[in-house]
């Protein structure tokens, strides 16, 4: 997909701290979406949110 495809959109990803969820969150953020990642382990979610936001420059929020 071209850059900016999801600009102005918000993606809600469950299980976003690791694995496939993290990969989907990264890709959607790279395509311009603001992303909310949700998971059971708050520490993992917060770390992943900071990592993804640093890589893409788009807003990534982590919630448990």
Secondary structure, DSSP 8 states (H G I E B T S, - for coil): --TTTTTT-EEEEETTTSHHHHHHHHHHHHTT-EEEEE-S-HHHHHHHHHHHHHHH-S-EEEE-
